[in-house]
């Protein structure tokens, strides 16, 4: 069951579970697109790739994570998710923290002009 959903310029996300201390999303990233380089003050994230290959930036490390693999994004780390492939990227994102609201995003760089300090 999808609890919330939003279209973004790079694809879409769907909340599939939420409770105190966590939120779980399914994220779809279109080929050739990427999310903003961002940080979070109140949550860490764990990304599991379901389909495609994710180019993941976490602080100064860039890794390619394929279907069946995962990567952790520690609290406060600069991070970005990109789809450099030809097929849609699908990941499951587990957010862990005291607050998982959408306004806990500090964008440092964004292809769509959405940066805010």
Phi, psi and omega in degrees: 000135178265124182269331180202155183206148177209135173278141176231165180299335183265351183155236182199161170227153181224124175280124181250347173196147178204142175199178178304124175092351179203159171215141178240127180237151165255124184243131178246125180241123181293152178305136178079005182250162176211155176277171179292154168284123191213169172226163175229140180272335190241001184211152167258169179223151175230122182252128175244121180278126180260321182215139178086199179225130182258131169268112188249124173256124175229109189054240185264009183250130175248126181229149171259122183245123185258171180309131181092353179253166181216169180210147178259142174242104182293157175308129177084352181289143171286132183210157179207144177244130181225151176244098179270001183270185183261352179245157179301135175270132176233126176232159167253126180250125175253115177263130179235126178164173182292335182218129182236025181291155181294342180275003174269051178231122171250107182276127180260331178205137185210132180289349188243015175071029183256018182293142171211142185279000000 
